[in-house]
Amino acid sequence: MTKKYFFLIFFVFFIFSGFYVWQGVYLPKDINGKEKIFEVKGGEGLLQIADNLGKEGLIKNKFLFDLYVFLRTDQGKLQAGFYYLSPAMPLNYIARKIIAGEIAKIAVYLIRSYKKNLS
């Protein structure tokens, strides 16, 4: 009888843990969050990037970010740069942007000017 309870408790724990990880990775922190520029500095590692993302309020859980990137074996592929990120983005999307190096791009338009010689 105790084996049945043990397996039942283990099964319920497994289901709740799986749901917790799923919602932490695939659901955004805040669907109404505003986009902001986030900087990943050169030489920062996975733990430091996760800590900074948490401080900026862009991800729900630093541990899940670490776990997601580690399980994808992409911790060495994180790229430095400035990124447009938002709490409305799920954790997996934020991680893929930083891994792929999809940095913020700013369009600069130069207007051609003509110089008129008045002499």
Disulfide bonds with the S-S distance in Angstrom:
none
